Amino acid sequence: MPLPKIDTVTGRRALNAVLDGSTARPDRATAVRYLLQLLAEKAPGNSVEVRVPPFGAVQVIEGPRHTRGTPPNVVETDADTWIALATGAQTWNELRDAGLISASGVRADISPLLPVRP
């Protein structure tokens, strides 16, 4: 079941709190989910799953759809890495080369969609 949509004010407030140094779990969870939501709005589809455990996951990019099990195209990272990617604080290549992004599948490079920060 998809999570409820995060309104812009709430999402930006949480994101700004995290960028200002907040380590509060609710701020972090909301910031991650808000940025995932922005990615899903920017590139709707079902061919790549972007996971940021334990906070959320979205399916993005038009193309072949999977219906069972692990999708063929998966991007997974931690919350700090996702926030850095999605806000443009660091690049896909920097974080991938540092081993902070797990990306599998021929469509898993989502770098052209980043950053997503409004």
Z-matrix of the N, CA and C atoms (Angstrom, degrees):
N
C 1 1.451
C 2 1.526 1 109.42
N 3 1.326 2 118.21 1 127.39
C 4 1.459 3 120.07 2 -177.76
C 5 1.530 4 111.34 3 -67.61
N 6 1.306 5 114.62 4 150.18
C 7 1.455 6 120.06 5 176.90
C 8 1.524 7 109.76 6 -72.74
N 9 1.333 8 117.01 7 153.77
C 10 1.460 9 118.51 8 177.55
C 11 1.531 10 110.84 9 -63.93
N 12 1.314 11 115.35 10 149.85
C 13 1.466 12 120.88 11 -179.56
C 14 1.529 13 110.13 12 -64.74
N 15 1.307 14 115.15 13 138.35
C 16 1.460 15 121.54 14 178.04
C 17 1.521 16 107.65 15 -94.17
N 18 1.338 17 116.11 16 124.50
C 19 1.465 18 118.53 17 -179.84
C 20 1.526 19 109.44 18 -71.32
N 21 1.320 20 114.87 19 157.32
C 22 1.465 21 121.84 20 -174.15
C 23 1.522 22 112.55 21 -57.84
N 24 1.322 23 117.52 22 -43.65
C 25 1.471 24 120.38 23 -178.13
C 26 1.523 25 110.63 24 -62.44
N 27 1.322 26 116.83 25 -46.92
C 28 1.460 27 120.98 26 179.91
C 29 1.525 28 110.76 27 -64.36
N 30 1.329 29 117.00 28 -44.35
C 31 1.456 30 121.08 29 -179.66
C 32 1.514 31 112.71 30 -63.11
N 33 1.300 32 116.76 31 -45.69
C 34 1.469 33 120.09 32 -179.61
C 35 1.520 34 111.44 33 -67.68
N 36 1.334 35 116.67 34 -37.68
C 37 1.458 36 120.12 35 178.52
C 38 1.529 37 110.18 36 -61.26
N 39 1.323 38 116.80 37 -46.86
C 40 1.467 39 120.54 38 179.59
C 41 1.526 40 110.97 39 -65.07
N 42 1.313 41 116.84 40 -43.81
C 43 1.460 42 120.84 41 179.66
C 44 1.522 43 110.76 42 -61.49
N 45 1.321 44 117.01 43 -46.02
C 46 1.470 45 120.22 44 179.06
C 47 1.520 46 111.01 45 -62.63
N 48 1.323 47 117.35 46 -37.76
C 49 1.468 48 120.31 47 178.26
C 50 1.530 49 110.13 48 -62.02
N 51 1.326 50 116.88 49 -45.11
C 52 1.471 51 120.88 50 179.36
C 53 1.524 52 110.28 51 -64.93
N 54 1.310 53 117.04 52 -43.75
C 55 1.470 54 120.04 53 179.81
C 56 1.522 55 111.61 54 -65.17
N 57 1.337 56 116.24 55 -26.02
C 58 1.468 57 120.98 56 176.90
C 59 1.522 58 112.71 57 -86.43
N 60 1.346 59 117.34 58 2.35
C 61 1.448 60 120.58 59 174.29
C 62 1.516 61 116.85 60 110.87
N 63 1.316 62 118.33 61 1.01
C 64 1.457 63 119.73 62 179.48
C 65 1.526 64 110.26 63 -63.43
N 66 1.324 65 115.32 64 135.76
C 67 1.461 66 120.81 65 174.76
C 68 1.528 67 110.25 66 -112.22
N 69 1.319 68 116.49 67 9.66
C 70 1.464 69 120.71 68 -179.85
C 71 1.523 70 109.85 69 -63.89
N 72 1.321 71 116.52 70 129.83
C 73 1.462 72 121.46 71 -177.68
C 74 1.531 73 112.63 72 -56.39
N 75 1.340 74 120.07 73 -43.78
C 76 1.470 75 118.52 74 179.39
C 77 1.538 76 113.09 75 -61.60
N 78 1.329 77 117.67 76 -38.35
C 79 1.470 78 120.56 77 176.95
C 80 1.520 79 110.24 78 -63.47
N 81 1.316 80 115.47 79 -46.79
C 82 1.465 81 121.53 80 -177.33
C 83 1.529 82 110.80 81 -63.86
N 84 1.324 83 116.58 82 -45.69
C 85 1.465 84 120.65 83 -179.76
C 86 1.526 85 110.91 84 -62.56
N 87 1.318 86 116.66 85 -44.62
C 88 1.461 87 119.88 86 -179.49
C 89 1.517 88 111.15 87 -66.62
N 90 1.322 89 117.55 88 -41.21
C 91 1.467 90 120.96 89 179.02
C 92 1.531 91 110.69 90 -61.63
N 93 1.317 92 116.84 91 -45.98
C 94 1.469 93 120.88 92 179.94
C 95 1.521 94 110.21 93 -61.98
N 96 1.316 95 116.99 94 -49.02
C 97 1.470 96 120.81 95 -178.35
C 98 1.518 97 111.72 96 -64.31
N 99 1.323 98 116.95 97 -37.16
C 100 1.463 99 120.49 98 178.14
C 101 1.533 100 110.62 99 -63.70
N 102 1.321 101 116.64 100 -44.72
C 103 1.467 102 119.83 101 179.47
C 104 1.527 103 111.46 102 -67.88
N 105 1.324 104 118.64 103 -35.80
C 106 1.461 105 120.99 104 173.62
C 107 1.525 106 110.54 105 -63.77
N 108 1.305 107 115.98 106 -40.39
C 109 1.466 108 121.29 107 177.97
C 110 1.531 109 110.92 108 -61.28
N 111 1.327 110 116.31 109 -42.97
C 112 1.472 111 120.04 110 178.64
C 113 1.528 112 110.62 111 -63.30
N 114 1.336 113 116.78 112 -39.91
C 115 1.463 114 120.35 113 177.42
C 116 1.525 115 110.40 114 -62.00
N 117 1.327 116 116.98 115 -44.96
C 118 1.468 117 120.89 116 -179.32
C 119 1.523 118 111.40 117 -64.45
N 120 1.330 119 117.36 118 -33.61
C 121 1.465 120 120.76 119 177.00
C 122 1.528 121 110.83 120 -71.75
N 123 1.317 122 116.43 121 -35.20
C 124 1.466 123 121.96 122 -178.72
C 125 1.526 124 111.96 123 -72.84
N 126 1.334 125 116.85 124 -35.80
C 127 1.470 126 121.26 125 -174.83
C 128 1.530 127 110.12 126 -137.56
N 129 1.333 128 117.42 127 68.86
C 130 1.464 129 118.99 128 -178.31
C 131 1.525 130 111.55 129 -62.87
N 132 1.306 131 115.62 130 148.77
C 133 1.453 132 121.10 131 178.46
C 134 1.509 133 111.13 132 153.49
N 135 1.334 134 115.43 133 -170.96
C 136 1.456 135 120.47 134 -175.69
C 137 1.515 136 113.76 135 -138.07
N 138 1.319 137 119.23 136 18.40
C 139 1.461 138 118.32 137 -174.23
C 140 1.529 139 114.33 138 -94.99
N 141 1.327 140 118.11 139 -14.35
C 142 1.468 141 121.49 140 178.74
C 143 1.525 142 107.79 141 -132.70
N 144 1.320 143 115.95 142 132.94
C 145 1.462 144 119.99 143 175.33
C 146 1.513 145 108.35 144 -104.89
N 147 1.323 146 115.90 145 127.31
C 148 1.462 147 122.30 146 177.40
C 149 1.526 148 106.70 147 -107.71
N 150 1.329 149 115.53 148 119.57
C 151 1.461 150 121.95 149 -175.76
C 152 1.520 151 111.02 150 -116.27
N 153 1.329 152 114.75 151 133.57
C 154 1.458 153 121.54 152 174.16
C 155 1.533 154 107.14 153 -131.49
N 156 1.339 155 115.96 154 79.74
C 157 1.456 156 118.41 155 -176.88
C 158 1.531 157 111.14 156 -69.29
N 159 1.292 158 118.98 157 146.02
C 160 1.455 159 127.61 158 1.30
C 161 1.529 160 113.29 159 -94.49
N 162 1.321 161 116.93 160 14.80
C 163 1.461 162 119.93 161 -168.20
C 164 1.518 163 116.49 162 -88.38
N 165 1.310 164 118.47 163 -30.98
C 166 1.454 165 117.35 164 -178.83
C 167 1.509 166 113.81 165 173.19
N 168 1.322 167 113.50 166 173.56
C 169 1.465 168 122.22 167 177.58
C 170 1.518 169 107.70 168 -155.20
N 171 1.318 170 115.53 169 147.58
C 172 1.466 171 121.21 170 175.73
C 173 1.513 172 108.80 171 -136.67
N 174 1.312 173 115.07 172 156.23
C 175 1.458 174 120.95 173 171.93
C 176 1.517 175 107.16 174 -107.21
N 177 1.325 176 114.78 175 135.07
C 178 1.458 177 121.16 176 -174.28
C 179 1.519 178 110.52 177 -138.78
N 180 1.282 179 116.73 178 171.43
C 181 1.461 180 128.51 179 173.62
C 182 1.535 181 111.80 180 68.37
N 183 1.308 182 114.04 181 122.53
C 184 1.461 183 120.13 182 177.82
C 185 1.516 184 110.05 183 -63.21
N 186 1.315 185 115.35 184 149.06
C 187 1.452 186 120.31 185 178.40
C 188 1.508 187 110.45 186 148.85
N 189 1.318 188 116.35 187 -161.68
C 190 1.461 189 119.85 188 -178.24
C 191 1.525 190 111.27 189 -57.41
N 192 1.302 191 114.86 190 138.15
C 193 1.458 192 121.38 191 -177.79
C 194 1.522 193 109.51 192 -103.80
N 195 1.328 194 115.68 193 142.04
C 196 1.464 195 119.64 194 173.86
C 197 1.525 196 108.17 195 -104.19
N 198 1.326 197 116.59 196 153.58
C 199 1.456 198 119.34 197 -178.28
C 200 1.519 199 113.93 198 -122.62
N 201 1.334 200 118.47 199 -17.90
C 202 1.464 201 120.57 200 -179.25
C 203 1.515 202 111.59 201 -141.98
N 204 1.317 203 114.45 202 149.33
C 205 1.455 204 119.75 203 174.13
C 206 1.513 205 113.28 204 67.59
N 207 1.302 206 114.67 205 -159.93
C 208 1.458 207 121.19 206 -179.26
C 209 1.520 208 109.54 207 -73.69
N 210 1.324 209 116.96 208 129.31
C 211 1.466 210 119.01 209 177.94
C 212 1.528 211 111.18 210 -65.40
N 213 1.327 212 117.19 211 156.43
C 214 1.464 213 119.84 212 -177.86
C 215 1.525 214 114.07 213 -71.69
N 216 1.316 215 117.25 214 -19.12
C 217 1.464 216 121.40 215 -179.10
C 218 1.526 217 108.37 216 -123.96
N 219 1.334 218 115.64 217 112.12
C 220 1.458 219 120.54 218 -175.50
C 221 1.519 220 109.98 219 -133.79
N 222 1.334 221 115.30 220 136.07
C 223 1.455 222 122.51 221 171.09
C 224 1.521 223 105.56 222 -119.14
N 225 1.327 224 116.67 223 129.51
C 226 1.461 225 119.59 224 178.69
C 227 1.515 226 109.18 225 -137.11
N 228 1.319 227 114.81 226 138.39
C 229 1.450 228 120.61 227 178.80
C 230 1.523 229 109.47 228 -157.14
N 231 1.312 230 116.68 229 172.14
C 232 1.458 231 120.94 230 178.25
C 233 1.533 232 109.98 231 -86.89
N 234 1.315 233 115.43 232 171.80
C 235 1.466 234 120.77 233 -175.37
C 236 1.528 235 112.70 234 -60.87
N 237 1.328 236 117.63 235 -46.95
C 238 1.470 237 119.90 236 -178.16
C 239 1.524 238 111.48 237 -61.42
N 240 1.323 239 116.16 238 -42.05
C 241 1.458 240 120.36 239 179.88
C 242 1.520 241 110.29 240 -65.80
N 243 1.331 242 116.88 241 -43.37
C 244 1.467 243 119.93 242 179.55
C 245 1.520 244 111.20 243 -61.20
N 246 1.322 245 117.04 244 -43.98
C 247 1.468 246 120.34 245 179.94
C 248 1.528 247 109.73 246 -63.02
N 249 1.325 248 117.90 247 -42.46
C 250 1.472 249 120.90 248 178.08
C 251 1.522 250 111.25 249 -62.12
N 252 1.337 251 117.44 250 -42.96
C 253 1.467 252 121.55 251 178.43
C 254 1.521 253 111.74 252 -64.33
N 255 1.322 254 114.49 253 -51.59
C 256 1.463 255 120.63 254 -172.36
C 257 1.524 256 112.81 255 -67.98
N 258 1.325 257 117.20 256 -26.32
C 259 1.464 258 119.86 257 179.59
C 260 1.525 259 112.51 258 -94.10
N 261 1.326 260 116.59 259 -8.93
C 262 1.460 261 119.62 260 -178.96
C 263 1.515 262 113.69 261 84.55
N 264 1.336 263 117.40 262 9.39
C 265 1.460 264 120.38 263 178.99
C 266 1.530 265 110.93 264 -66.33
N 267 1.346 266 115.99 265 -31.08
C 268 1.461 267 121.17 266 175.31
C 269 1.523 268 107.96 267 -141.06
N 270 1.330 269 115.58 268 160.67
C 271 1.455 270 119.38 269 -176.12
C 272 1.526 271 111.70 270 -96.59
N 273 1.319 272 113.67 271 162.06
C 274 1.467 273 121.74 272 176.27
C 275 1.523 274 109.98 273 -54.14
N 276 1.332 275 116.61 274 -50.05
C 277 1.465 276 120.71 275 -176.33
C 278 1.523 277 111.92 276 -62.20
N 279 1.325 278 117.43 277 -42.35
C 280 1.466 279 120.51 278 178.70
C 281 1.531 280 111.28 279 -59.08
N 282 1.318 281 115.30 280 -48.47
C 283 1.459 282 120.35 281 -175.08
C 284 1.527 283 112.42 282 -75.84
N 285 1.321 284 116.79 283 -34.02
C 286 1.474 285 119.61 284 175.48
C 287 1.522 286 109.91 285 -65.97
N 288 1.336 287 116.26 286 -46.15
C 289 1.464 288 120.28 287 179.95
C 290 1.525 289 112.06 288 -63.32
N 291 1.323 290 117.06 289 -27.52
C 292 1.471 291 121.59 290 177.39
C 293 1.531 292 111.56 291 -81.44
N 294 1.331 293 116.88 292 -2.56
C 295 1.452 294 120.93 293 178.91
C 296 1.518 295 114.46 294 79.11
N 297 1.314 296 116.70 295 19.16
C 298 1.465 297 120.60 296 -176.71
C 299 1.525 298 113.73 297 -95.29
N 300 1.332 299 116.45 298 -4.90
C 301 1.462 300 121.65 299 177.66
C 302 1.522 301 107.99 300 -122.61
N 303 1.309 302 115.52 301 129.84
C 304 1.461 303 120.92 302 171.07
C 305 1.524 304 105.97 303 -103.23
N 306 1.322 305 117.58 304 118.17
C 307 1.462 306 121.75 305 -178.84
C 308 1.517 307 108.74 306 -132.72
N 309 1.329 308 115.42 307 120.25
C 310 1.457 309 119.42 308 179.16
C 311 1.518 310 109.89 309 -127.52
N 312 1.300 311 115.63 310 145.35
C 313 1.456 312 121.32 311 -179.15
C 314 1.513 313 111.31 312 104.99
N 315 1.321 314 115.48 313 154.36
C 316 1.461 315 121.12 314 -175.26
C 317 1.527 316 112.94 315 -70.09
N 318 1.323 317 117.96 316 -18.65
C 319 1.468 318 121.13 317 -178.87
C 320 1.521 319 112.81 318 -106.98
N 321 1.332 320 118.25 319 9.86
C 322 1.457 321 121.86 320 -170.21
C 323 1.528 322 115.05 321 -78.66
N 324 1.309 323 119.07 322 -7.35
C 325 1.461 324 120.57 323 177.82
C 326 1.525 325 108.18 324 -80.23
N 327 1.326 326 116.30 325 102.87
C 328 1.471 327 120.53 326 -178.82
C 329 1.529 328 112.20 327 -98.11
N 330 1.324 329 116.64 328 11.57
C 331 1.465 330 120.47 329 -176.70
C 332 1.527 331 114.18 330 -54.91
N 333 1.360 332 120.13 331 -33.88
C 334 1.466 333 118.06 332 178.85
C 335 1.541 334 113.24 333 -65.86
N 336 1.327 335 117.25 334 -14.92
C 337 1.463 336 121.25 335 -179.03
C 338 1.525 337 112.71 336 -93.43
N 339 1.318 338 116.27 337 -3.64
C 340 1.460 339 120.67 338 -174.49
C 341 1.514 340 111.26 339 -107.00
N 342 1.314 341 119.36 340 147.98
C 343 1.452 342 127.39 341 -1.82
C 344 1.532 343 111.98 342 -77.65
N 345 1.328 344 115.16 343 164.50
C 346 1.462 345 120.46 344 178.23
C 347 1.514 346 111.88 345 -109.83
N 348 1.317 347 117.10 346 -7.88
C 349 1.461 348 120.35 347 -177.75
C 350 1.518 349 110.90 348 -57.87
N 351 1.318 350 115.17 349 131.53
C 352 1.480 351 119.66 350 -178.46
C 353 1.522 352 112.38 351 -67.36
